[in-house]
Amino acid sequence: MSEEIIKGLQGIRDWIWGPPLLVCLLGTGAYLMILLRGLPIRRLPKAISMALGKNAKTGGRGGDEISAFSCLATELAATIGTGNIIGVVGAMLLGGPGALPWMIFSAFLGLSTKLVESTLSVKYRKKREGKPPLGGPMMTLERAFPRKRAGKALAVCYAAFAVICSLGMGNLVQANSIVEALHASMAWNRGLIGLIVAILTIFAVLGGIKLISKISTYLVPAMGALYLAGCLGIIVMHHQNLLPGLSTILIGAFSPKAASGGAFGILTIHWTQSFGWGICRGVFSNEAGLGAGGISAAASSEQDPYRQGLISMSAVFFDTIVICTITGIAYACSGIPAMISKGNIFLKNGSLADVTNPADLMIAAFESAFGRYGGVLLSVCIALFAFATILGWAVQGEAAFTYLFSEKYRLIFQVGYGILPLAGAIFSLHAAWLFSDVANGLLAIPNLICIWALAPKICTELIQKDENTFWA
């Protein structure tokens, strides 16, 4: 692809993911939090309890729906990705260690956005005979937006952007991340890795959302536990740095540089391991504001939209408040931040770490606790996170494709999506990353329009539901 097109995509990406969209995303969260009178924060413990409770793991009637917990796992599969590892370190490089509390603050605002968009997706979903319901922002826009023609047009735009995101950000670049991670740490053949990923993807995708949700139910907790165990291992091995690290994080949080870095970190990551250019990879850590998680939530067996909305809201807690926080503390405790200013950092394979590359720095952090096996452990975690993202976005992309082209063409998407990881293993994907960034940013626009149009009504209903002994 010509250099002019690449520069054009970079310019469009930078414009879309500029301050206006950041203000809209965080501003929407703050606006909804006010309308909801702090309900998302007050009910977060209850939402977590519901998500992990026995009732959430019970399937739907007649086998045409999946359990609320499986929907949550599928939603987390799409959102827990390399950004949870690399994005945190990138934010702390940009804004210092104090960026971490601002990322957590942004996540708390995202609770309200996730609650509202997921509740709307379940409330206005479309039931299908013998299949899980079809929902998401496109169905909400079509069925509930005040102006029907405008709502339909926005719904089509949203679905089209979702398909593009699923193929690019959700598939191609994730497959490339898997290939690069495993090739760098274990010297596996790139083509072979791509073939294995493609075979596993085809198997899962052809099984539909039921099989993907079943895989996610086991994969997401397992990969999360493995990664968190690695981070906790770093903290234990460097326990003497825990209090100084926490002190640096908390003190640095009040500097203007940290605040801007934290806001940027929740939206973007630096991923230079896969490409030599140090691309700024725009991704929203928990997808609050993008609305794609509502597609997974809509397939739930939970009949009450408000309960499912709160269960989905807990994804923000697990994704950002837990995983990103532990990542940041582990990195701060590892001693790597202090080493950056003192001289070169060599990885266990003898290569010189790029101190501007968050991936290299996190590998060095893992190796500081686990030796040469630390890099392998982190690479496995990256591969698992990326594969989970492929599966999660398969559900969301397929639903959007079905909305656009009807059920009978669904197999076309499934086959195409299944073989796409091969391309991710073989080709350079600079343009794919940039194009996905553009589509990802555009995805937020119709969703935010929908939320603002319906916010007063849905927030009033949520408050009334809470006041009418919903929690008795």
PyMOL commands that set and color helices and strands:
alter all, ss='L'
color gray80, all
select helices_A, chain A and resi 3-16+19-35+39-42+44-52+55-57+61-63+68-79+82-84+86-95+99-123+137-144+148-186+190-206+208-237+239-252+256-267+293-297+305-333+336-340+358-370+372-405+407-426+430-467
alter helices_A, ss='H'
color red, helices_A
select strands_A, chain A and resi 126-128+131-134+268-271+279-282
alter strands_A, ss='S'
color yellow, strands_A
deselect
rebuild
show_as cartoon
